[in-house]
Amino acid sequence: MKLLKLIAAFLITGFSAEAQKYELGEVTKAELEEKAHATDPSAPAAILFSKGQTYMVYSDQNGFELMTEVEVKIKIYNKDGYQWANKEIPYYSTSGAKEAIDISKAVTYNLVDGAVKKTKLRSEGEFDEQVNKYWKQKKIVLPDVKEGSIIEYRYTIRSPFIEKFPYWQFQESIPVNHSEYVTKIPEYYMYNVNFRGFLVPKVNRTSNSRSIIINSKERSDGRVTKTTFSSDKIEYNEAQVTYVLENLPALKDESFVNNILNYTAGVEHELTMVKYPNSPVKSYSSTWEDVVNTIYKYDDFGPELNKTGYFDKDIDALLAGKTTAADKVNAIFGYVKERMNWNSYTGYSCNDGVRKAYTDKVGNIAEINLMLTAMLRYAGLNANPVLVSTRSKMIALFPNRTAFNYVIAAVEADGKLLLLDATSKSAMPNILPTRAINWMGRLIRKDGSSEAIDLMPQASAREVVNVAAQLDAQGKLTGKARGQFYDHNAYYFRENFSGVTKESNMERLEKKHKGLEVSNYNIVDDKLSSKPVLEEYEFSHSSVCDIIGDKIYINPMLFLTQNENPFRQEKREYPIDFIFPRQDKYMITIALPAGYVVESSPAPVNVVMEDGMGSFKYNIAVSNNSLQLGVVMDINRAAISQDYYPTIKDFFQKMIDKQNEKVVLKKV
């Protein structure tokens, strides 16, 4: 029996080891027949394995270059997983240094009549796209993808940029069974290694002996020139590090998260030092001041700020009669917003340059906002560019030039620092587009000095809603509503709703508030002023209350009630990002039907969160046969640590519970 158990254990171990081979081309019927992921049955797809390795190759012409090989195998469970059959690979490409992408394998496997069918990537399924002046992306679309398919692909990136390895992401929005990344680094290079996320990979370190052949030629001086060739063999040690994570759960996005990738398991490498034989040490460690000073000197950045001849006459006419700093800022900012149109390209480098952008009235982020900065300086104001990392980009863990992908303007006026972004028609001073509100930026002055700038809004964005309604004995509600939107709330309203028709806005409200019928809709909005956006409409609603016998049960917040807590998870791993502080204020008056009085109503409440993070006030009164409700909700911080998650979750639940309490009317 012991022998049988030993043999069984050996067989199981053997099969297990066989199952753990992570090689492309090894697709079984069992894998294709699998209907759901073992640990996450709701997953639309799963990464069976992802493998990457980055190493260096040497050539006499280019020296050491980076090679990164990636292999991925994915199981598609249902139609929602089809998107994983499309892969985009970004790469740097200019007229000078560039990266190269090679797709060496891309295959789809299906089970057809009990046999494994293999379909290779067709030529029309692979193509390149120009992202901006410096970046392209290779796209592949795997063929014949169905529910149950398995797809595989392999690609290689060859890069002359040894300063930074490709970022390796272990975790994805679908389960990952196995992910590993291998680095092989010659002894001449030292890199900073940083992990992201809350999962730490297993690390294995080994050392390999390597050698390179360096070919050279020399020409002798004299009456007859003679060329001689020589080869030198150089041996060196190569440090090999393997990072492995297994059985990774799908990364679930949560409410109020700025960029989930900031908290996703991954590893990144940044070059810090180079030491070649018989050569001095070259340090690449830098400060943020070093980084921004280098960027400022780029031809497509700093010099663009010094160009004024293309706009001087227009700005002179614009500023005629304006003497205060505030008037000048508002005039120039409004002028650039109205004249220029953003072409959707981000980055801190100009593409065609500010002069051409001004003439064409179209430009990228850098062209528009560097132009704005130059105009403000021309007007005698203290204006400087601010480098920013957008919300879609991961926050840099150490100083480097790739940390930034955006630039805005900052101007000091009347003792205040105003942040400006003219790429959005709806932006206002210190009211930036959401894409640019991402923790800290870096202001650069003419002398090369810099300082960190807090991009998070401090002022509370308000939404004030007034409702005057009449309820009849049959439960029908009619009335008027008036909403006022301030600061960032005004920005979002303008961006999303100001440009659409009245009919579309009425449909939006009716879809948002089921049972509502809207009429006489109107918007009052002066886009060039700091006044709030005003939204007005009349309404009727036939299902806002319940009638049981001689009693009417009505929620005094009517159709404005919040029904679901956005914070449903038991635990929270990420900071809670509200983007900006906010205040929602509701003042509702409901005239009661004749012959009815209030039997009971919700008790007033004042919920205050710890450390002044926010509050909720609810107060109801009865006067002259009408209900008068006042509700104010304040969130006083743009971002709150995940340590306060239980407090936030409880706060929202208490607020929602109170909003859903009802007033009872009885017939007299």
Secondary structure, DSSP 4 states (H G I P E B T S, - for coil): -HHHHHHHHHHHHHHHHHHT---TT---HHHHH--S-SS-TT-SEEEEEEEEEEEEEEETTTEEEEEEEEEEEEEE-SGGGGGGGEEEEEEEB-SSSB-EEEEEEEEEEEEETTEEEEEEPPGGGEEEEE-SSSEEEEEEE-SS--TT-EEEEEEEEEES-TTBPPPEE---SS-EEEEEEEEEEETTEEEEEEEESS---EEEEEEEEEEEEEEEEEE--SSS--EEEEEEEEEEEEEEEEEEEEEEPP----TT-S-GGGGS-EEEEEEEEE--TTS--EE----HHHHHHHHHTSTTSHHHHT--TTTHHHHHHHTTT--SHHHHHHHHHHHHHHH-EE-S--SSS-SS-HHHHHHHTEE-HHHHHHHHHHHHHHTT-EEEEEEE--TTSPPPSS--GGG--EEEEEEEETTEEEEE-TTSTT-BTTB--GGG-SSEEEEE-TTS-EEEEE-S--SPEEEEEEEEEEE-TTS-EEEEEEEEE-HHHHHHHIIIIITS-HHHHHHHHHHHSTTEEEEEEEEE--TTSSSPEEEEEEEEESSSEEEETTEEEE-TTGGG---S-S---SS--S-EE-SS-EEEEEEEEEEPPTTEEEEE-PPPEEEE-GGG-EEEEEEEEEETTEEEEEEEEEE--SEE-GGGHHHHHHHHHHHHHHHT--EEEEE-
